[in-house]
């Protein structure tokens, strides 16, 4: 099941096991997935004397649980956790063995304090780069709190179950048999949905900052690090660390790093920020900025933070098409991540809206999974790089429609088609299909600013060469600005520029 390179790396991890681990496997002799699962588990057991595998009867077959000897942890894998989920399996083995998890003690204490019984089920695909965060968070919660259990369910191995629940996006989480949430969730976000949010006074009682950073992506992290290194009082408000990077799979143009993945880079950003004396306020969103004697930032929970300078690094999000049916069928056939949700549409007909690089890359990716891909592009020609277009047009199961405008995404309880208008003739046409992937670029997260700072007609914050906005003391960096290129490395550089600009403002005022 495992190639030589993976086995070599795995061997190093298994040497870190601190106690014995018992794996209970529920398998069927007539099931090919069961046979592959048992082969994997026997391979693991053969690599470490601390791992034992025994047959058992679990709720789902094929599945297996990872336990301490004499104690069920509530961690179950239904299917074979390879692909992106292989790390989840390795972490489960290490943590069940007694290896300490790499999370803040405050998070551990919060998990242990949760009262009640919580049975979580997460539906995932092995190609989903967002799913491991959810799986690993719920596994850890199961390990730390006896009232919590979690089963990871591979949608490809349990297709009937996925279809019966009409799950069309991953990760999708159920709690005690009811829908709990969909999409990437951090462990803090999951906890926040189970317990009461902290009172606004926790934030309002904070002393004024010298620099307050709004946003936790590459630009925000860079700003916070550069500011903190100046020895000034620094805070960062972040709804989630990593920002849009968390939704990025492979990164191959981050200079000096040949290849990394978004989630890994986001974790490194947070870890680096925490090396400094930065007041990190996660799961918080800003809703108002106003300059008085100090600059005031009001959060959605009602708290007001004050600072001498502010750096706006709120990033951007996927742009919506804005047609009927898009919002109604989100996660019911309308999707934004082909890597995550593509496998759920295996053998089906889907559309990709957008003919830029992201749209054509999505179409190429999906063409290897689905029965047919229809690409819709508003302009008369595709905007993607020629090398991508050449690859696209070589595929037999792709139709490209240019000079068309999406009119409506249709369906009843889920997507069943898409209507579009031919821009030259005005004729409306309809294509029957089961999924629509939207890939039409980004929109900056700046609506909450109103007229506080100058913005372009696209909503981008206008900055000068020092990162300064039109409001003295307020700076901006990254994808929320009018920077012509939206790249991770450019965002990091602009974050450093904004922090140095803010520091220069402080010493001059």
Buried (B, 14 or more C-beta within 10 A) or exposed (E): BBEEEEBEEBEEBBEEBEEBBBBBBBBEEEBEBBBBBBEBBBEBBEBBEBBBBEEBEBEBBBBBBBBBEEEBBBBBBBBBBBBBBBBBBBBBBBBBBEBEBEBEEEBBEBBEEBEEEBBBBBBBBBBBBBBBBBBBBBBBBBBBBEBBBBBBBBBBBBEEBBEEEEBBBBBBBBBEEEEBBBBBBBBBBBBBEBEEEBEBEEBBEBEBBBBBBBBBBBBBBBBBBBBBEBEBBBBBBBBBBBBBBBBBBEBEEBEEEEEBBBBBBBBBBBEBBEEBEBBBBBBBBBEBBEBEEBBBBBBEBEBBBBBBBBBBBBBBBBBBBEBEBBEBBBBBBBBBBBBBBBBBBBEBBBBBBBBBBBBBBBBBBBBEBBBBBBBBBBEEEBBBEEEBBEBBEEEEEBEBBBBBBBBBBBBEEBBBBBBBBBBEEEEEEEBEBBBBBBBBBBBBBBEBBEEBBBBEEEBBBBBEEEBBBBBEBBBBBBBBBBBEEBBBBBBBBBBBBBBBBBBEBBEEE
